[in-house]
């Protein structure tokens, strides 16, 4: 048998290919179908139960609202989230490295990081409105100030969890600071950082929607505000569904990247 044929028929190839193509579990599909059926029944029964008809729109009306979704608003919200997350990640990692390298810096910065994490999102939005004129800068500011501390805490905790013996072994080879971080710390903290990305992504999707409600003229949050003013529950449901699908797609991309980068754990 040729070597290529033998290599392609190994029992490890098929499971790996399956893991790279995640699909919805059967239970998830059944749950979604049941929820849709119950919602449709409730839309029929709403008037007899004393509930206004517009409060529980049928699936047909929601589908009509989905058709009217404007891609530009989805793209704007997605762009804001990705930009803020990348800025938050860079700031968070830089602060974590500084705190890791210096105990004095950590003693001063850790309380500030905890304070930033304790401030409610609504308060940050109000501060942004009072401090800044530009709407785009307000939204990015709110996202960064909420997400960056999460990256900082997660990265620092992962650095602290690296084995002391492993650090001493690496230092015995007299690496430079860059080599120490690149060869040891970065691979060691990568799993935790990817988990932090998944958590922060979900947080950013929720925060950006609230931030867009104040002053923004584009984005999903703005469209939700318009739907609320028009008492259009179907539009609110449609835009919320878009947010959920957007979050699932972004998380799936992170999972695919995680599977490739951490394939050594399989």
N, C-alpha and C positions, 0 to 999 in steps of 0.2 A: 504494500500500500504506500502511495507517495506520502512524504512527510506533510505536505500541505493538507491532504485529505485527512490524515490522522489527526492533525492539529485542529481541524474544523469540526471533528466529531467528538471532541473531548466533552465529558459530561458537565464541565464548568461553563461552557460557552452559552448554553441556552438560559440558565438561570440569570447570568449576568445581563443578557439581552433583555430579559423580562423585567429586571429591576430598573433598567434605564427607560422603560416605557410604562409609567404608573397609570393605572386606570381606576375609575370609581368602583368601590366595592359594591356588591349586589345589595347589601343592606342599606347603603347610602342612597342608591337609586330608588329602592322601595320606599324609604322614608320620604324622599322628595315627592314621589308620586302620591303617597298618602296625604302629605301636607297639602299638595295642590288640590286633591279631591275634597278634603275637608274644607279648604278655603272656598272652593266653588260652591259647595253645599251651603256654607254660611252666607255666601253672597245672595243665594236664592231665598234663604230663610230670614235675612236681615230685616226686611220690611215687616214681616209678621211678628218679629221679636221686638219691634219698636226701635230698631236701629236704622238710621238714615241709609238709603241705598248707596250714597256716595262713599260711606265710611268703609264698606267692604266691597270693592269693585270685583267683578268677575274676571276670570282669566282672559276673556276676550278683550276687555277694556285695558287690562294690563299689557296684553300683547300689542294693542294699538299704541300705547305709550312707549313700549320698547322700540317700535318701528320709528318713532319720532325722536329717538335719542340722537343727539348731535355729537358726532365723533370729536369735534374740536374741543368740546368741554371735557370729554374723557381724556384727550391727549394733554390738555393743559393741566389737569389735576395729576395725571401720571408724571408729567415733567416736573411739577413742583415737588412731588413726593421723592422722585429719584434724585433730583438735585439736592434737596435738603438731607436725604439719607447719606449721600456721598460726603457732603460737607460735615455732617454729624459724625460719620465714621472717621474721617481724617482727624477732626478735632478730638474725638474721644480717644483714639489710639495715641495721639501725641500726648495728651494729658496723662493717660495711663502709663506711658513709658516714663514720663517725668516723675510721676509718683512712685514708680517701681525703682527708679535709679536713686532717688533721694528720699530718705525717711522724713527729713524736714519738710520737703515739698508736700509729701503725702499728709503730714499732720496739719498743714495749712489748707490744702485743697480738698481733702476728703469731707470735712464739714460743709464746705461750700457746695460740693457735688450733691451731698445729701439734702441740703436746703433746696437746691434747684429741683431735685426730684420730688420734693414735698409740696411745691407750689402747684396749685390746681391749674389745669389747662385754661380754664376760663379767665383766671387772673392774668396769665401770660398774654392772652388775646387782648384784654383790656389795657395792659401795659403797652402792647404793641400799637394799639390804636392811639393812645395818648402820646407815645414817644416818636412815632415815625409817620411820615406822610405817605410814602409809597406803599401801595397795597401789596405788591409782590414781595417787597422786602419784609412787610409785616408777616405774611404767611410763612416765608422761609425762616424768619427769626423764630416764630413760635415753634415750628417743626424742629429746628436745630436745638433750641434751648430745652425741648422736651426729650429729644432722642439722643443727643450727644452724651448726657450723663449716663444713660443706659449702656452705651458702648464703653464708656470709661470704666464703670464698675465691673462689667462682665470681663473686659480685657484684663484689668488689674487682678481680679480674682483668679483668672486662668493662669496668669503669670505666676502668682503666688503658689499655685498648686503644682508647678513643675518640681520634680524631685530634686532635693538638695544634692544628693549623690551624683545625679546626672549633670547638674551644673558644675560640680567640682571636677568631674571627669572631663567635661568640655574645656574648662579653664586650664586643665593640665596641658593642653595643646597650645596654650598661649594665643587664643584667637583675638582678633580685633573686636571692638564693640559691635561693628556691623556684622561680622561673621558670627559672633555669639547670638545675636538676635536672629539673623537669617537662618542659621543652621540648627538652632535649638528652640528658641522661644517661638518663632513664627510657626513651625510645624506643630509645636505643642499646644498652642492656643487656637489653632485654626478650627478644630471642631466646636469649641465654645463660641468663637466669633461667628461662625455660620449659624449656630443656634440663636445667638443674639440678633443676627440679621432677620431671622424669621419672626422673632418676637417684636423687634422694633418696626418691621414692616407693617405688621398688624396695627401697632400703635400709631404709626404715621398715617395710615389710611383713615383711621378714626379722627385723628387730630386735624388733618387737612380739611376734612369736611366741615368741622366746626369753625376753623379759621376762615374758610371761604364764605361762611354765612355773614361775615362782617365786612362790608365794603367791597368785596370782590364782584366783578361784573362778568366773570367767566368761571368755568369749573363746575364740578358736580355739586359742591356745596351751594353755589349760587343758584343752580337749577332746583335744588331741593327747597331753597328759600322761596323761589318763585312758585313752585308747586304748593307750598304751604299757604302762600297768600291767595292762591286760586282755589284752595280747599280741594285740590286734586290728589286724592289718596292713590289713584292709579299711577300718577306720575311719580309720587314719592316712592311707591313700591318698585317702579321700574328703575329709577335711579339707584335705589338701595340695592337692587339685584345686580346692577352694573358694578357697584362697589364690591360686592361679595365676589362676583366672577373675577374682577380685576385682582383682588387679593389672592384668590386661589391660583390664578395664572402666574402671578409673581412668585408665590411660594413654590409652585411647581418648578419654576426656573431655578430657584435657589436649591431645591432638592436635587435637581439634575446636576447642578454644579457641585453640590456636596457629594453626590455619588461618584462623580469623576475624580474629584480631588482626594476623597477619602476612600478610594476603592481598596486601599490596603487593609481596611478594617473588615472587609467582607470575608 
